[in-house]
Amino acid sequence: MSKVRIGIDTGGTFTDVVLRVVRTGQLYTYKLLSTPDDPSQAVLDGLLAIVRMALEDSGHHDVAAELSLDTLGEILEAMGAQVVHGSTVATNALLEGKGGKAGLLTTAGFEDVLWIARQNRPELYALQVERTPPPLDREFVVGVAERMAHDGSVLEPLEEEEILRVVDWVEKANLDALSICFLHSYANPLHEAQMASRIQGVLPHLHLTVSHQLLPEFREYERMACCAVNAAIAPAMVSYINTLEDVVGSERLRIMMSHGGSLPPSMVSEMPILTCLSGPAGGVLGASSVMERAGMTHLLNVDMGGTSTDVSLFNNEMVLTQESQIRDMPLRLPMLDIETVGAGGGSIAWLDPGGALQVGPISAGADPGPACYGRQSRPFQPTVTDAHLVLGHLSTDSPLAGELVLQPALAREALQPLAEQMKALIEDVALGILQVAEVSMFRAIQRVTVQRGEDPRDFSLVPFGGAGGLHACRLAEALEMDQVALPTQPGLLSAVGMLEASPKYFFSQALMVTVEAGENQSYPMLRQHKDIQGCLRSLQEKAQQALLREGIPLQEQHIDLSLDLRYQGQSFELSVPWGEDSLPSFLAMHQHLYGYINEGRALEVVAARVEGTVFQDPPVLPELLPREAEVDGPHGVPCQVYDRAGWSEWLRYQRSDLRPGDSLEGPCLIDEYSATTVVPRSWRWVVQPWGQIFLTRLPDLEPGEVESV
C-alpha cells in the first residue's frame, strides 16, 4: 500500500495537485495555470512543487533543494508515493480535431457507416443539418471482403489474398493508428483477430484498436464510432502518457478513468477513450467521499471550472451510463453519468445578431484567461469571472494560483462595450452574464434530474470547482432546493477525488438471448439459461484475472454482475444487477422510467456486464479543531457587493478561520485558497465537524428567477 497518494487534475484553466499522507491524512495542495500547448508541463511543474512542499514540511530541506525532474522518480519511490492523474488530453485532441492520422478497416459495403450515422437530427427544424465530421478522413477507410452473420456464422470467409492486399495498403498509408471494426464481430471475432495479428506482425508499433476487444456489443455505428475515436486520440494520449512515465515511473503512475476508477498506464494506452471524462469523474468521486463523511448520500453535484460546468447525481451510489457522447460521437462505454455545458469562469459573454446576451461555449481558458488576469490583448473579451469581479464577489487580496492578482479595472473595461450596446450599467450587465450562465446550468441540472424522473428537491446541491460556490445558492433557489452542502477543498475536489480512485475494470459481451414469459411474469429461464450463466462466468474470470495482475487477491476483490434487459421489440435496454432481484429490478425501473409494465411479453437479454474493483479503506481525515474558549467567533471584513438591490455592505470571511458550529446568516462571502462562495440574503450557514459547510435556505425566500429567463 502506498504511503503517499498524489492526485493531479488538469483543467482548461488550472491544474490542481494534492498530496495526502495516508497514515495521518495530512493534505498538501497546489494550484497553477494549465499549459494548453503542452499539458504535461503544468502537471510536472505542479508535481515538483507539491513534493518539494511536503519534503520541506517534513524537514528534508536538502532533498527538496536538489529536487528536479531527473530525481523526481527516485524521490517518489523513496516516499512510497502513487500518482493518480486525470487528463484532458484525449478530450482536447478530439474536440480540437488534433488527433493522429487514423485509419479504419471495416466490412466491405459498410465504409460510410460513420458518415451515415443515425437518423437523429441535432437540430429538429434545421433545413440544412450540419453534423460534426468523424475524427478520421474518408480516404483512410478501407472495406475488407469478409462477412459474419449476426449469429457468428461465416457468410464470406477472409481469404489470404485479401489479407495481403489490406496489409500492403496499411504499410503504404503511413498511419499513426488503425482501428478494425468488422460486422458482427461481437458474435464471432475470428476475422478481426486474424487481420489484427497479421498487421501487428508487420507493423508491431502501430497502435491498433480492435472492436471485439474494445466493445464486443451489437449496434455497428456505436461500435465503429468508439473504435474511430479511440484510434484518433491514441497518438496524442500515448505520447503524453510516455512523457509522464519517463519522469514518474510506470509502476507509480495511474490514470483516472471516466467510470470513476483508475487503471495502469499500459491499459490506458490501449484504450485512451476511457479517459474522456476523467477529470469530472474525479470530482464526483471526491464529492461523494467528502459528503458521505457528513452522512449525506443524495447529492446533486455542480462542478464549475474555468471552461465548463459538469452536473451529475449521486444517489447512494455513483450513476453510470453507456450513452455518453462527445463531439457528436457516441461513447458506448461505462462512464459516470455527467452532463456538461459550456458555462465556466472563463466563458466569454457576447451579443448574438438579435442583440440577446449569450455566454459561452467559447472560453478564454488558461491562455489568455479572463480579462482581469491581465493577459488578454485589447479589445478585451468579457467573461463570467470578470462579471464576478465587477460585482465585488472576488477578492483582489489573495492571488489566484499563488501568482495571479485580479485587476478590477480590466474587468470593467472588458464589460464596458457590452454595457454601451445594451444601454445598461456595467454592474447590471454583469448580473445578466451570471444569470445567462446560470440558465445553462439550470437546464443541465434538469436533464440529469427532472428528465430522468428525479426531483432535485430530494437532493442537496454540492458545488465545487473554482466557481461552483459563486452560483450555488442562486441555482438552489431556482430549483426550490433547501440545502447547499459546500465540501472541503471545493476548487481542488477533482484532484482530491482521484486520491480515492480504486482499480476498476469493466467487461461486457453481447448475448441477444430471448426469454419467454412464464406464469405470473416469472421468466423462469432468466436465471437458468446456460448461455447467460456461461457468459457471466467468463466475464467474471476476466475481471478477476485483471485484478490479480494488479496484485489484488481474490478475497479482496469485489465483482458485480449485471444484464442489459428489454422487452422484445424495444430499441433500448435497462441494466440491472444479476441475481434473484434481476427481474423485479427491471420491472420497477421500467415502471419508473416509462410508466408501464408489458405483461406477458418476452424479454431480451441484450448483453452481460461485469465490474471488478477493490474497496479501499476510507481516508483518514483530520477533524476540524474547535475554537478556543477565549477566542470570539468568526470576524468578517466589510466589503461592497452589488446585487439586485444595488451596492450594499457584505461581510467577507476566511474559511480557514471558521470552526465547527460557527453559524451566521447571509449576505456574506466565504473565501478560501481554491474558491469563493456567495451566500445571499435569506441563507444561513453552519460549519460541520469535518469542515463541510451546510447552507440552508430560510423559509421566507421566494423561488428563484433563473428558470424564467
N, C-alpha and C positions, 0 to 999 in steps of 0.2 A: 504493500500500500504506500502511496506517495506521502511524503511528509509535508510537502508544499504543493498547492494547486494554484495555477495561474490561468485566468480567463481573459481572452482578448476578443473584443468585438470591434470590427471595422465598420463604421457607418459612413454615410455620404458626406458628413461634415466633420465629425470627430471620431477618433479611435480611442476606445476605453480599455484600460488594463487594470485588473485587480489581482492581488496576490493574497491568498489565505494560508496561514499556518494551521494545518489540520488539527494539531493537538490542542492549541489554545483558542482557535477561532479568530485570532488577530487578523485584521484586514488592512491591507495597504491599497491605495487607489491612485490612479494617474490617468490624466486625460490630455490628449494632444490633437492637433488638427490632422485630419487624414491627408494622405498624399495620393490623389486620384490617379496621377500618371504612373505611379508605382506603389500600390498599397502596401507592399512588403516593407517599404522604408519606414512608414509610421509604425507598423507592427514591431519591427526590430528596435526602433528608437524607443518605443514605449516599453518593450521588454527589458532593454538595458536600464531604463530609468527606474522601473519598479523593482528590479533585482538589486540595483545599487541602493535604493531606498531601504530595502529590507536588510541588506548587509550592514549598512551604516547604523541602522537602528539596533542591530544585534552586536555592535562593537567591532565588526570586521572591516575597519576603515582601510587597512592596507589592501585587502582583496577588492574592495569597492573601487579603490583608486586605480587598480590595474585592470578593471573590467573592460572588455571590448568584445566585438563580435567574434574575434578569434578565440577568446577564452570563455565565452558565454556558455557553450555546450558543456564544458567541463564543470563549470560552477553550478549549472543546473543539475548535473548528475550528482555532484557532491551535496547539494541541498536536498536531494531526493524529490525533485520537482517534476510535475507533469503539467504540460501546457495544453489547454483546450482553446481552439480558435474558431470563431465564426467568421466566415469570409463572404464578401460581396463580389468577389472576382468573377465567379460563374454567372451571377445575375447581370453584372455590368457588361460582361462580354456579350451576353445575349441581347440585352436592351440596346446597347450601343452598336450592335452589328459588327463587333470586332472579334468574332470567333475565327477559328482557323479555317483553312481550306479543307472542307469536309466533303466526302462522297457518300453515296448510298447505293447499295445493291438490293434490288427487290425482284420479285417475281415478274417476268415479262408480262406486259399489259397493265401493270399497276404503278408505272413510273410517275404518274401525275396525282397520286393519292394526296400528297401534301398540299397541292395547289387546289384540288377539288374540295378537300376538307369536308366539313359538314354543311348542311343547309341552313344552319343558324345564321341569322343576319345580325351583325354587331349593331347596326342602326336600322330599326324596323322600317322606317319610312324613307330612307335614303334611296334616291333613284339610281345613283351610281355608287355601289358599295365598294369601298377600298379596304382590302384586307392587308394586314401586315404580312409581308412575304416570308416564306420559310427561311430558316437560318443557313441554307445552302443553295448553290446555284443549280438550275435545272440541268446544265451540261454535265454535271458530275453525278447524275442519277442514271444508273445502268440497269436495264431489265435483263434478268437471267432466265434462260429456258429451263424451267423446273416448275413443279406444282404439286402441292399436297392438298388433299381433301380435308373437310372440316373434322373428319374422324381420324385423321392421321394417316390414311392410306395414300399411297403414291399414285398420283394421276399422271405425272410426267417425270421420269427419272432425271437426275442431274448427271449428265454424261461427262466423261473425261475431257472430251473436246471442248465442251462449254466451260469447264473449269479452267482449262488452259487459256481460252480466249479472255475470260474475265481477269485472271491473274495478270495476263500481259497488259490489259488496259489499266489495272491498278498500278502496276510498275511505272507505266509511262505517264500517268496522271499527276505524279509527284504530290500526293495528298499529305496533309498533316494528320488526318484522322479519317476513319471509314466506319460506316455502320452497315449492318446486314440485317434486313428485315424481310423474310420470305412469308408468303401467305400461309396461314395456319401452322406456323412453326411451333406454336404453343402445344399443338396436338402431337406433332412429330418433328423434333429438331434435327433430324438426320442431315438434311441438305444444308442447313445453316452451319452445322458443326463441320461438315466436310469442307465447305467453302472457307470457313474461318481458319481451319487447320492448314489448308494449302497456302492461303495468303500469309499467315503468320510464319510459315516455313520459309517463304521467300523474303518477306519484309518483317523481320521479328520486332523492329522498333516502331512500327506503325500502330497507332492507337486504334484498337478495334472495339466497336460496340455491337454486340450480337443480341438480337431481340429476345431469344428464348432464355438468355441469362439475365437480361435487364428487366424484362416484363413479359413473362410467359402467360399472357392472358389474351382473350379474343378482343375484337374491335381493331381492325387493321390500321385505321387512321391514328388512333391514340397511341398504339404501339409504335408505329413508324415515327410519329412526332416526337415521342420520348427518345427514340434512338437518334434521330436527327439532331435534337437539342443536345444530347449527351456528347455526340461526336463534335458538334460545333464549338462547344465550350471547353472540351478536353484539353486542347493545346495550351490555352492560357492558364487553366487551372493546374495542369500537371507542372508547367514551368514554375508557377507560383509556389506550389507545394514543395517542389525540389529546392527552391531558394530557402524556404523556411527549414526544411530538413537538414540542409547543409550546415545551418547555424545551430539549430536547436537539437537535432538528432531525431531520427525516425522513431526510436523507442520511447522518447519523451513527449512526442507531439501527437495530439489527437485533434480531429476536426469535428466541429459541431454539425449535426445533420438537421434537415428541415423537419424531421419527425420527433425531435426532442432528445435524441441520443447522440452518442459520439462514436466515431469509427477511426481506425488507424489510417495513416496517410495512403498506404498501398491500396486499401479498399476504395478510398475516395478518388484516387487517381483513375481507377477503373470506371467509377460511376459518379462523376462530379455533379451530375444533375441533382443528386440528393442534397446538395448544399444550397440550393437556390433561395431558400428562406431560412438559412441557418441563424442569422442574426436575430430576427424576430422570434425564432423558436427559443433562443436563449432567454429572451425577455419573458416569454410565457412560463418557462421553467423557473426563472428567478422569482416572478410574481407569486406563483403557486407555493414555492418553497418558503418565501418570507412571510406570506399571509397565512399559510396553514399554521405557522407557529402562533399566530394570534387567534386561531380557531375559526378561520374563515375558509369556506370551501365552495362558495358560489361567487365567482369573480368575473367581472366584465373588464378585460384588460384593454387599456388605451395607451399605446406606445407611440409617442410623438417625438420624432427626432428632427434632424435638420432638413431631411429631404421628403419624408413621407410619414404617415400615421398608420400603424398596424393595429387592428382591432381583433380580439379573439375572446372566446369564453373558456372559463374553467369551471366545470360543473361536477365537482367531486373528483374529476379526472381531466386530463388534457384531451381535447377533442381532435381526433384525426379525421382526415378526409382523403379520398382518392380522386377528387375532382378539381384540383387546383389548375391554374393556368398562368403563364407568363408570356408576355409579348404575343398574345392571342394564340399561343400554342398550349394544348392541354398537357398537363403533367400528371399522368395517371399512376402516381406513386404515393406511398404513405407520407403525408405531411401534416403538420399541425394546421388546423382549420383557421387560417388567418386572412382577414380581408384588409387589403392595402389601398390607400388613397394618397394622391399626390398633394398632401397638405402637411408641410413641415415648417420648422422655423425659418428655413431658407427659401420657402416657396415664394415666387415672385407675384406681386399684385399688378394687375393690368386692366385696361378697359377694352371690352370687345367692340366690334363695329357698331353695335346698338347703344353703346355708352354704359353698359352694365359692368359693374365691378366684378372681376374674376380673380381667383387666387390659385396658382399652380396650373398644371402639374410641374411646369419647369421650375427648377430650383437653382439658387445661386451656389449651392453645395459648399465644399470647403474652400474652393478656389474659384472666384474671389470671395465668396461668402456674402452675407448681408452687407448693406452699405455702411452700417455702423461699425463694421470690423475695420474700416479704413483701407480696404484692399481693392475696392471697385474703382474703375475709371469713370469719369463723368461722360455722359449723363448717367446718374445712378439708377439702379433698378430697385424699387422698394420691396421689402419682404415682410413676412409675418413678424420676424424678430425686430425689425425696425419699428413696426407698429407698437409692439410691446414697450420698446424703449421710449417712444414718444409719449405713451400713456403713463409712464412712471413705474411700470411693473418691474423693470430690471435695474439692478444697482450698478453704478459705474465704479464702485469702490473695490470690488473683487474681480480681477481679470479672469476671463474665461480661459480654461485650459492653462491657467497659470501665466498667460502672456498677452491675451487679447483684452485690451481696455476698450470698452464700448464708448462710442462717440455720439452723444445725442444730437449734436448739430448736424452731423452727416445723415442721421436717420430722418430728421425733419426736412433736410434738403431733398432727400430721396422721395418723400411723400408730397412735397410741395407741388410738382406738376399735376399729380392726381387731384389734389385739392383744388387747383385752379380749374381743371377741366370739369370737376364735379360741382364747382362753386360752393365749397363747403370748408369748414375749419379743418386744419390738419388733424386735430385730435378726433374729430368725428369721422374722418376718412380712416384713421387708424382703428377706431371701433368697428367701422364697416368691414375692414380687412379681416379682423378677428372673427366677426360674425359669419362672413362668407366661408372662411376656413372651417368654422365650426359646423356649418351646414354640411360640408363634405364628410366630416367625421360623424355627424349625426346620422347621415344616410348609410354610412358604412356600418355603424352600430345596429341600425335597423336590419341590415342584410344578415347579420350574424345572430340576431335575436328574433324580432317580430316575424321576419320572413321564414324563420325556421321553427316557429311555434314556441318561442321562449319570450317571457315577459321581462324586459330589462329591470323592472321594479323588484324582481325577485333576487337581484344580484347587487353586489357592492362594486362601485366603479373604482378601478385601481389604475391611477395614472402613473406613467413612468416615461423614460426618455427625457432628454433635456428640457422639453417643452410641455410634457403631459400635464404637469401640475398647474400650468398657466391657464388651461382651458377646462380643467376637470369639473369644477363646481358649476360652471355655465352649462356644460353638457349634461350634468346630472339634473339640473333644473329643467332643461328641455325634455329630458326623458322621464321626469317626475320621479326620479330616484332620490332616496333619502340619505344615502351614505356614500361617502368617498373615503377610501382607505389608502393613505399615502404610505408606500413601503419605504424602508430604509434604502439609502443609496439609489434613488429613483433614476437619476441620469446615468447610472452605471449598471442598471439592473440586468441588461442583456449579458454583460460580461460576468456579473455575479452568478446568473443562472447557468452559465457554462461550467462553473465550478461543480455544479450538481449533475452534469450530464454523464449518465452511465453508458457503458457499451450497450448498443441496441441493434438488433438485426431483424429484418423483415424478409419473409419469403412467401411467395404466392404461386398458385398453379391453377390454370383454367380446368374446370370439370365438366360443366354443361350436362348435369345429371337431372333427369326428371323424376320427381317423387309424387305418386298419386295420393290423393286424399283418402284417408280411411274413415271409419266411423267417428263421429264427433270431432272432426277436424284433427285426427290424431297423427296422420302421416307416419305410419309405423316404420317405413323404410328409411326415414331420415337419419336415424341413428344406427341402423343395421346395414346400410348399403356398403358393400365391400369396397367399391371404388372410392367412396368418401373416406372410409376408415383408412384405406391404404394410402391415399394421397396425404391425409393429415399426418399419418405416421412418418411418411417420407420427409415432409416439410419439417416436422419436429426434429428429426435426426439431423437435418441440415442446420437448424438453429443451434442445436446442442453442440455440433462439431465446430461451428463458427465461434461459439463462446469458449469452448475448450481450447481452441487455438489462441485465445486471449488469456489463457491461464485460469479460467474460471471453472472450478469443478462442478459436476452435475448437481451436487446438493445445494449449491449457491445460485443455481440458475432459476429463472422464472420464465416459464413458457406459457403463452396464451394462444389458444387455437380459436379460429373463427371461420364462419362461412358467409359467402355472399348469396343471399336468397332473394327470390322474386316470384310472383305468381306467373304461371305460364302465359306468355303473350305480352308481358310487360317489357319495357325497354331498359329500365334501370333497376338496380338491386339495392338491398339493405344489408349491411354487415352486422352479424350477431355472433355472440360468443358460442363456441361449440360446447355442448353438454346437454343436460336434462332441460335446461331453460332455453334452448335454441328456438324452439317453436313458439313458446309464449313470448319470448323477446321479440321475435319477428312480428307476431300478430299485434303486440302492444305498440311497437314502433310504427307499423303500417297504419294502425288506427290513429295514432298521434299525428302523423305527418299528412295522411291522405283522408282521414275521416271515415274510413270504412274497412271492413274485412270481407274478402271474397270467399265465402263459404263454399266448400266443395271443389274449388279449383285446384289443379295440380300445382306443385311448387317446382321451381327450377333452382338447382344448386349451381350457381354460375362459376364460383371459384372458391378455393380454400386458401386460408392465410394463416401465418404463424408469426408471432412476435417473440423474440428471445432477448431477455435482458437480465440484469442483476440488480437487486435492491442494495443501495448504499445506505449506510447509517446516516441519519440526519446530521448536518454540520453542527459543530459546537459554535454557538452564537453567544457572545458575552452580553449579559443583561445590562441595560442602561442604568448607570449609577443614580441613586436617588439624590435629591437636592439636600444639601446640608441644612440642618435645622435653623442655623443663624443667618442663612442666606435667603433674601427675599425671592419672590417668583420672577418669572422672565420679564425682562425690560425691553420694550420695543423702542426703536428710534423713529421719530416722526419723519414722514416723507409725504410728498404731494403726488396724488394719483387722480387720473381723470377717468370718470365713468359717466353713465347717462345723466347723472345729476350735476356734472361739471367737475371742476377741480375741488378736491377736499383733502383733509389730512388723514392719512392712514398711519399705522404703525408697522415697522419692519423688524422682524425677529430673526435671529440666527438660530438655525436648528441645533447647532452644537451646544447652545446654551439651554436647551429645553430638557426637562427631566420628567420621569413618569408621573402622571397625574396632573401635569400642567394643563390648564384648560382656560380658553378665552373665546370670545366671540369676535367675528369679523366686523368691519373690514380690516384686513391686515395682509401682510406678505410674509412668507417664511422662506428665507434664503439658506442655501447650503452650497457645498462645493460643486455639486453636479446639476443643480436645478433650482428653480424658484416656483413656489406655489402661491396662487392668488386665492385668498379667502374672502369672498364678497360679504356684503351685509347679509344678516339673517342666516349665517352659518356659524356653528360652534365647533371647535376642535379640542381634542384631548389626546395626550401622549400616552402610549401603551408601554408596558414594562420592557418590551424588546425594541422599542424605538419607533414602531409604526405610529402614525398619527391618524386617528379616526376623525373625519369631519362629518357633522350631522346637520342636515337641513332643518331649520326651525319651522314649526308648523304654519306660521303666518305668511310664508313665502308663496307667491303665486307661481303657477307653472311658467317655465321659461318661454322665450320667444324664438328660439333658434328654428323650430320646425315651421314657423310661419314665413320665413324669409323666402 
